[in-house]
Amino acid sequence: MEDQSVPTMTCTRPNGRPVLAPAVRHGTAAAPCRAEMLEALFAALPQPLSVFDDQRQVLFANPASANLVGYRVEQLVGHYEWLLLPSDTPRWRRFLRDTHGSKASRAAFFRLHHRRGDWLWVRAAASAFTVGKAHLTAVTWQDCIEDLGEDPRTIFAGS
C-alpha cells in the first residue's frame, strides 16, 4: 500500500531557522511554503509596508516602502530611525511603544528623509500582532505631500 501522508517541505526564514509546512502536490511539484507565499504577497502590495520588532528594528520592508524614500529594500532592514527628522524621533519611539502595547491601531504623521535630499510628510498607521512569542508592529506609510499643498504646517506633527 502506498503512503498517503502529506510530505513536509522546509523553507528557511531570514534568520536561517527552518519553517515546516505541509507540501501540496500538483502533479510532481510541491506548492510554495506559507512563508514564501506571504513574502510574495507583501512584496506585491502597492501600499508601503514595514514590520518592526519590539526593539524598533525593521524586519521586513516591501518594495513600495523602499520606493517611497528612494532606497533599496536591503537598506531599510535593520535600524530605521536614520530616516526620521531628528525632532520626530522621540515621538516615533513613543508611537511604536504605544502601538506595541495595544490592541488598537494608531496613526501619526512623521517626516522621512528621501534619498534625493528632501523631507517627506508621511502618515504612519500601525497595528501590533504576535507571531509565536514575537511581538511585532506592522506600519503602513502614506505620502501626504499632495494633501499639504504649499503649506506643510497644515499637518500637526504632534498627532
Backbone torsions as a table, in degrees:
resi	resn	phi	psi	omega
1	MET	NA	135.5	-177.2
2	GLU	-77.9	142.3	178.4
3	ASP	-69.2	121.4	-178.0
4	GLN	-98.8	6.2	-178.5
5	SER	-68.3	152.5	179.0
6	VAL	-81.5	125.3	-179.3
7	PRO	-68.2	157.8	177.4
8	THR	-105.1	137.5	177.2
9	MET	-119.4	151.0	-176.3
10	THR	-111.6	131.2	171.0
11	CYS	-114.8	163.2	180.0
12	THR	-115.5	132.5	175.1
13	ARG	-76.6	165.6	177.6
14	PRO	-57.9	-28.5	-179.7
15	ASN	-83.2	3.6	177.0
16	GLY	89.4	-7.6	179.5
17	ARG	-78.8	142.4	-178.5
18	PRO	-75.4	149.4	172.5
19	VAL	-115.5	123.8	179.2
20	LEU	-98.1	130.9	179.3
21	ALA	-143.3	144.4	177.7
22	PRO	-66.8	137.8	177.7
23	ALA	-86.6	144.2	177.1
24	VAL	-109.3	126.6	-176.6
25	ARG	-86.8	130.7	172.2
26	HIS	-128.4	91.0	-172.7
27	GLY	73.6	-119.3	-179.1
28	THR	-106.4	-10.9	-177.1
29	ALA	-96.1	146.4	176.9
30	ALA	-91.1	146.6	177.3
31	ALA	-70.7	156.8	178.3
32	PRO	-63.1	152.8	-179.8
33	CYS	-73.3	165.4	-177.3
34	ARG	-57.0	-41.7	-179.6
35	ALA	-61.9	-41.6	178.5
36	GLU	-65.0	-40.5	180.0
37	MET	-65.1	-43.2	179.2
38	LEU	-65.2	-41.5	178.5
39	GLU	-61.6	-42.1	178.4
40	ALA	-65.5	-39.1	178.4
41	LEU	-63.4	-49.4	-179.3
42	PHE	-62.8	-37.4	179.2
43	ALA	-66.3	-30.2	-178.2
44	ALA	-84.9	-13.7	-179.0
45	LEU	-61.5	134.3	178.2
46	PRO	-76.9	-20.3	-179.7
47	GLN	-81.3	128.1	175.8
48	PRO	-58.1	130.1	-175.5
49	LEU	-140.0	135.1	174.5
50	SER	-133.7	146.7	177.3
51	VAL	-118.3	127.5	-176.7
52	PHE	-113.8	146.9	173.2
53	ASP	-89.5	-176.3	-177.0
54	ASP	-74.9	-1.2	175.6
55	GLN	-105.3	13.1	179.6
56	ARG	67.3	21.9	177.9
57	GLN	-91.7	139.3	177.0
58	VAL	-78.5	120.4	175.5
59	LEU	-92.4	-30.4	-176.1
60	PHE	-148.7	137.7	172.0
61	ALA	-138.6	133.4	179.4
62	ASN	-87.2	165.8	-178.6
63	PRO	-57.4	-33.1	179.5
64	ALA	-64.6	-36.5	178.7
65	SER	-70.8	-35.9	176.8
66	ALA	-66.7	-42.4	178.8
67	ASN	-62.7	-33.9	-179.3
68	LEU	-56.9	-40.6	-177.1
69	VAL	-106.7	1.7	173.9
70	GLY	81.0	19.3	179.3
71	TYR	-114.4	171.4	173.2
72	ARG	-84.5	155.2	-180.0
73	VAL	-53.7	-44.4	-177.2
74	GLU	-60.5	-28.8	-179.7
75	GLN	-74.5	-19.6	-178.0
76	LEU	-91.3	-23.1	-176.9
77	VAL	-71.8	131.4	-176.8
78	GLY	112.3	-133.6	-178.2
79	HIS	-74.3	134.5	-173.2
80	TYR	-114.0	-20.3	-169.5
81	GLU	-65.1	-16.9	177.8
82	TRP	-63.7	-18.3	178.4
83	LEU	-83.3	-18.5	-175.5
84	LEU	-81.3	147.5	168.3
85	LEU	-60.0	128.4	-174.3
86	PRO	-50.9	-36.2	-179.9
87	SER	-71.3	-15.5	177.2
88	ASP	-87.5	-14.1	-173.8
89	THR	-58.6	-47.9	179.3
90	PRO	-60.5	-38.1	178.8
91	ARG	-68.8	-37.0	176.5
92	TRP	-61.3	-44.9	179.6
93	ARG	-62.2	-43.3	176.1
94	ARG	-62.4	-42.4	-179.7
95	PHE	-57.5	-49.1	179.0
96	LEU	-67.7	-42.4	179.8
97	ARG	-61.4	-46.2	-179.2
98	ASP	-67.3	-36.4	176.9
99	THR	-68.4	-43.0	-178.5
100	HIS	-58.1	-37.6	-177.9
101	GLY	-91.4	12.3	-174.4
102	SER	-128.6	156.7	173.1
103	LYS	-95.6	-6.3	-179.2
104	ALA	-91.1	148.6	173.7
105	SER	-76.3	152.3	179.0
106	ARG	-133.7	157.4	176.2
107	ALA	-142.2	148.2	177.5
108	ALA	-158.9	166.0	178.9
109	PHE	-106.1	141.1	178.7
110	PHE	-141.3	165.4	174.8
111	ARG	-112.8	127.4	179.7
112	LEU	-114.5	142.5	-179.9
113	HIS	-84.0	118.9	176.9
114	HIS	-81.1	150.8	-178.7
115	ARG	-57.0	-31.7	-178.3
116	ARG	-77.1	-4.9	172.8
117	GLY	112.7	-15.8	-179.1
118	ASP	-91.5	169.7	-179.7
119	TRP	-104.3	134.9	178.3
120	LEU	-104.6	134.4	168.0
121	TRP	-85.0	126.3	179.1
122	VAL	-129.6	149.4	171.6
123	ARG	-100.7	124.1	177.9
124	ALA	-104.7	126.3	174.8
125	ALA	-116.2	126.1	-172.7
126	ALA	-126.1	146.9	174.6
127	SER	-140.2	139.1	178.9
128	ALA	-90.9	149.5	174.4
129	PHE	-152.9	165.8	-177.7
130	THR	-124.6	136.9	174.0
131	VAL	-125.2	111.1	-173.8
132	GLY	62.7	-119.5	177.3
133	LYS	-104.1	1.5	-179.3
134	ALA	-86.2	128.2	176.6
135	HIS	-98.3	118.2	-173.4
136	LEU	-122.5	162.5	176.9
137	THR	-131.6	125.2	175.3
138	ALA	-95.3	130.1	179.6
139	VAL	-123.0	125.3	171.6
140	THR	-101.8	145.4	-175.9
141	TRP	-116.1	141.3	175.3
142	GLN	-133.0	123.3	177.2
143	ASP	-68.5	124.3	-176.5
144	CYS	-104.9	7.1	-175.0
145	ILE	-59.9	-34.9	178.3
146	GLU	-66.1	-30.8	-179.6
147	ASP	-77.8	-18.8	-175.9
148	LEU	-81.7	-31.2	-173.4
149	GLY	67.0	-129.7	-177.9
150	GLU	-93.9	-14.4	-171.9
151	ASP	-117.7	101.3	-179.1
152	PRO	-67.0	-11.4	178.0
153	ARG	-72.4	-6.3	178.4
154	THR	-69.7	-15.9	173.7
155	ILE	-104.2	126.6	177.0
156	PHE	-84.6	117.5	-175.4
157	ALA	-67.8	-16.6	-176.9
158	GLY	-83.0	-1.1	-178.1
159	SER	-75.4	NA	NA
